[in-house]
Amino acid sequence: MNTWVTVLAACLLAYLLKLSGFVVPESWMQGPRRSRITTLLPAALLSGLIVTQTFAGSAGAIALDARLVAVLVAGVLLWFRANFLVVVFGAAAVAALLRAAGWS
């Protein structure tokens, strides 16, 4: 029962957080500096997530494994302006092949 209470509380918190974006007055988001920050914030958060998920090992150690190679392959495919699905499937295939070959 405790798990369900936690899940429902997290759902409610996520909903309220999303709803708060709609009730923030537009005047709070106007201005050149705030506009730049709100425009660049999603990219900064996504890049931070990619870095932490790529290099995160056990007990906070840095891990160099198939994830790093997959991200590099995705970067190269994006450099060549490949379709998004090609990038995702290409990176996943490289990671799967490396893990199947025993390179965790």
C-alpha positions in Angstrom: 0.0 0.0 0.0 2.9 2.4 0.8 4.2 2.0 -2.8 0.9 3.0 -4.3 0.7 6.1 -2.1 4.2 7.1 -3.3 3.3 6.5 -6.9 0.1 8.5 -6.6 1.9 11.3 -4.8 4.5 11.4 -7.5 1.8 11.6 -10.2 0.0 14.4 -8.4 3.3 16.3 -8.0 4.1 15.9 -11.7 0.7 17.1 -12.7 0.9 20.1 -10.4 4.4 20.9 -11.8 3.1 20.8 -15.3 0.1 22.8 -14.4 2.3 25.5 -12.8 3.7 26.2 -16.3 0.3 27.3 -17.5 -0.5 29.5 -14.6 2.8 31.5 -14.5 2.0 35.0 -15.7 3.5 35.8 -19.2 5.1 38.9 -17.8 7.4 36.8 -15.7 8.8 35.2 -18.8 9.3 38.3 -20.9 12.6 40.1 -21.4 15.7 39.2 -23.4 17.6 37.5 -20.6 14.7 35.3 -19.4 13.9 34.5 -23.0 17.4 33.2 -23.6 17.4 31.2 -20.4 14.1 29.5 -21.0 15.0 28.8 -24.6 18.4 27.1 -23.7 17.2 25.3 -20.5 15.8 22.2 -22.2 18.9 21.6 -24.2 21.1 22.0 -21.1 19.0 19.6 -19.1 19.0 17.1 -21.9 22.7 17.2 -22.3 23.2 16.8 -18.6 21.0 13.8 -18.6 22.8 12.3 -21.6 26.2 12.8 -19.8 25.1 11.3 -16.5 23.4 8.3 -18.2 26.4 7.7 -20.5 29.2 7.7 -17.9 27.3 6.6 -14.8 28.7 3.4 -13.3 28.1 1.6 -10.0 28.8 3.5 -6.8 29.2 6.8 -8.7 32.3 5.6 -10.6 32.8 6.6 -14.2 32.1 3.7 -16.6 33.3 3.4 -20.1 31.2 0.8 -21.9 28.9 0.3 -24.9 26.8 3.3 -24.0 29.7 5.7 -24.7 30.3 4.1 -28.2 26.6 4.2 -28.9 26.4 7.9 -28.0 29.4 8.6 -30.2 27.8 6.7 -33.1 24.6 8.7 -32.6 26.6 11.9 -32.7 28.3 11.0 -35.9 25.0 10.1 -37.5 23.5 13.4 -36.4 26.5 15.1 -37.8 25.7 13.6 -41.2 22.1 14.7 -40.7 20.6 11.2 -40.6 17.0 10.7 -39.8 16.1 10.5 -36.1 15.0 6.9 -36.3 18.2 5.9 -38.1 20.2 7.6 -35.3 18.2 5.8 -32.6 18.3 2.4 -34.2 22.0 2.8 -35.3 23.1 3.6 -31.7 21.0 0.8 -30.3 22.4 -1.7 -32.8 26.0 -0.7 -32.0 25.4 -1.0 -28.2 23.7 -4.4 -28.7 26.5 -5.7 -30.9 29.1 -4.5 -28.4 27.3 -6.1 -25.5 26.8 -9.3 -27.4 30.5 -9.4 -28.1 31.2 -9.2 -24.4 32.1 -5.5 -24.1 29.7 -4.6 -21.3 
